[in-house]
Amino acid sequence: MTITAYTDPQFTSKAGGANPFTVWMNPASYNYSRRIAYNDRQAQGASGPSPDFNRIAEESVTFELMFDATGVLPVPTGQSYANGVADVIDQFLSLVATLKGSIHSPNYLILSWAQLQYQCVLSNVRITYTLFAPNGTPLRAKMDVEFSSFTSEGMLAKGTQKQSPDLTHAVTVITGDTLPDLCYRIYGESRYYIQVARFNRLLDFRTLQPGTRLLFPPLSGSAA
């Protein structure tokens, strides 16, 4: 398994240094979790909940990584046993868990392991040292890591493509479009065309010019 670090949320600029990072031993398994967030709309005195969908919340994977400098494991290229497992752990933490001044956050990451290709950031790490040399040098360590999925705001906007009357929509007029027809397409009813015309400050909403860009506000307040 390798971990490649990037300095931008679009994953186009690789970070320097030891990159990608190769784990010393592939994990035997990993856990995947995904949470869906709801707003609690239960009224006071109600006999049961009525959750209201909020968003698809965080998605994460967790691994247990092993590092052993006793000679049992071959050392990946660019790493060494010189200071037990201390150097490799420092290298790992520098790559994935250290604030980078140029981007004001830790690096963005891509995990690659067989079919798993995962864009993410490190959200949690816990290291347990289990074996030491007589001088105290750590020779073996277990690292529990959790990575949370990451998608830039631009990629989210392109991927979501929400169509709902409670969201603002932007429409470019084409030949044949009328405001009542567009309102019916967006809201499911044509009767909101006067409010939409007022919102867009249209002087003549009966004849729409092709190429005109119109905004259709959420159905709330006076629009409803």
C-alpha positions in Angstrom: 0.0 0.0 0.0 1.3 3.4 -0.9 0.3 6.9 0.2 0.8 9.8 -2.1 0.7 13.3 -0.8 -0.5 16.4 -2.6 -0.4 20.1 -1.8 -3.7 21.1 -3.4 -7.3 19.9 -3.0 -7.5 19.1 -6.8 -4.7 16.5 -6.4 -2.6 17.9 -9.2 0.6 19.0 -7.3 2.5 16.2 -5.5 4.3 17.1 -2.3 8.1 16.8 -2.2 10.2 14.6 0.0 9.6 10.9 0.5 6.7 10.5 -1.8 4.9 8.2 -2.2 5.2 6.5 1.2 5.2 2.7 1.1 4.0 0.9 4.2 6.3 -1.8 5.5 3.6 -4.5 5.7 0.2 -4.4 3.9 -2.6 -4.5 6.4 -4.6 -7.7 6.8 -7.9 -5.8 6.6 -9.5 -2.4 6.8 -12.8 -1.0 8.0 -15.0 1.3 5.9 -17.7 3.5 7.4 -20.1 6.1 6.0 -22.4 8.3 8.0 -25.6 9.9 6.9 -26.6 13.0 8.9 -30.2 13.9 9.7 -31.7 16.9 11.6 -33.9 15.9 14.5 -37.4 17.3 13.8 -39.2 15.5 16.6 -41.8 17.8 18.2 -42.1 18.1 21.9 -44.3 15.3 23.2 -44.2 13.3 20.0 -44.1 9.6 20.3 -41.4 9.0 17.7 -38.7 10.8 15.8 -39.1 12.3 12.4 -35.5 12.8 11.1 -35.0 15.2 8.2 -32.2 14.4 5.8 -29.3 16.9 6.1 -26.4 15.5 4.1 -24.2 12.6 3.3 -21.6 13.0 6.0 -18.1 11.8 6.4 -16.8 8.6 4.9 -13.7 7.0 6.3 -11.4 4.0 6.2 -9.3 2.7 9.1 -6.2 0.5 9.0 -3.7 -1.1 11.4 -0.2 -0.7 10.1 2.8 -2.6 11.5 6.4 -1.4 11.5 9.1 -3.9 12.6 12.9 -3.0 12.6 14.1 -6.4 14.0 15.0 -7.7 10.6 11.8 -9.7 10.1 10.5 -7.3 7.5 12.3 -6.1 4.4 12.8 -2.3 4.4 11.2 -0.5 1.5 13.4 1.6 -0.8 14.5 4.9 0.8 14.0 3.7 4.4 16.3 2.1 6.9 16.6 0.4 10.3 19.2 2.9 11.6 17.0 4.3 14.3 14.6 1.4 14.7 11.1 2.5 13.6 11.6 6.1 14.7 12.7 7.4 11.3 9.9 5.8 9.3 7.2 7.0 11.8 8.7 10.6 11.6 8.6 10.3 7.9 5.0 9.1 7.9 3.8 11.8 10.3 5.6 14.6 8.3 3.9 13.5 5.1 0.4 13.0 6.4 -0.1 14.6 9.8 2.0 17.8 9.8 0.7 21.3 9.2 2.2 22.7 6.0 2.6 26.5 6.1 2.2 26.9 2.4 -1.3 25.4 2.3 -2.3 26.0 6.0 -3.2 22.3 6.5 -1.7 18.9 6.3 -1.2 17.4 2.9 -4.1 15.9 0.8 -3.7 12.2 0.2 -4.4 9.3 -2.1 -4.3 5.8 -0.7 -3.5 3.2 -3.3 -3.9 -0.5 -2.5 -5.0 -2.9 -5.2 -8.6 -1.8 -6.1 -8.7 0.8 -3.3 -8.0 4.3 -4.7 -9.0 6.7 -2.0 -8.8 10.5 -1.9 -8.6 11.6 1.7 -7.0 13.4 4.6 -5.7 11.8 7.8 -8.2 12.4 10.6 -6.7 10.3 13.5 -3.5 8.4 14.3 -2.5 6.3 17.4 0.9 4.7 17.7 1.6 1.9 20.1 5.3 0.9 20.6 5.7 -2.7 21.6 9.4 -3.6 21.4 12.6 -1.8 22.3 16.3 -2.2 22.0 18.4 -2.2 25.3 19.2 1.5 24.7 15.5 2.3 24.3 15.3 2.6 20.5 11.8 1.5 19.4 12.0 -1.6 17.2 8.3 -2.4 16.7 5.2 -0.2 16.5 1.6 -0.6 15.7 -0.2 2.4 14.1 -3.9 2.7 14.0 -4.8 5.3 11.4 -8.1 6.7 10.2 -8.5 8.5 6.8 -11.5 10.6 6.0 -12.6 11.0 2.4 -11.9 14.4 0.8 -13.5 16.0 -2.3 -12.9 19.7 -3.2 -15.9 22.0 -3.2 -15.7 22.3 -7.0 -15.8 18.6 -7.5 -18.7 18.3 -5.0 -20.7 20.9 -7.0 -20.1 19.1 -10.2 -20.9 15.7 -8.8 -24.0 16.5 -6.9 -26.2 18.2 -9.5 -29.1 18.7 -7.1 -32.5 19.3 -8.6 -34.9 20.5 -6.0 -37.3 23.5 -5.5 -35.7 24.4 -2.2 -32.4 25.3 -3.9 -31.5 28.2 -6.1 -31.2 27.3 -9.8 -29.6 29.2 -12.7 -31.1 28.7 -16.1 -30.0 30.0 -19.5 -33.0 30.8 -21.7 -33.3 29.1 -25.1 -35.7 29.8 -27.9 -39.2 28.8 -27.0 -38.8 29.1 -23.3 -41.5 31.0 -21.3 -41.3 32.0 -17.7 -44.3 29.9 -16.6 -42.9 26.9 -18.3 -39.5 27.3 -16.6 -41.2 27.8 -13.3 -43.2 24.5 -13.8 -39.9 22.8 -14.7 -38.1 24.0 -11.6 -40.9 24.2 -9.0 -43.6 21.8 -10.4 -46.0 24.7 -10.7 -46.1 27.7 -13.1 -47.8 30.1 -10.7 -44.5 31.5 -9.3 -43.5 33.3 -12.5 -44.4 36.8 -11.2 -42.1 36.3 -8.2 -39.3 35.0 -10.4 -39.7 38.0 -12.8 -39.6 40.4 -9.8 -36.5 38.6 -8.4 -34.7 38.9 -11.8 -36.0 42.5 -12.3 -37.5 41.6 -15.7 -39.2 44.5 -17.4 -40.9 42.2 -19.9 -41.3 38.6 -18.7 -43.7 37.6 -21.5 -40.9 37.6 -24.1 -37.7 36.1 -22.9 -34.5 36.7 -24.9 -32.5 33.6 -25.7 -29.2 33.6 -23.8 -30.7 35.4 -20.8 -29.5 33.9 -17.5 -32.3 33.7 -14.9 -32.1 32.8 -11.2 -34.9 30.8 -9.6 -34.8 31.3 -5.8 -35.8 28.7 -3.2 -39.5 28.2 -2.5 -39.7 30.0 0.8 -41.1 33.1 2.3 -42.9 35.3 -0.3 -42.0 33.0 -3.2 -44.2 30.3 -1.7 
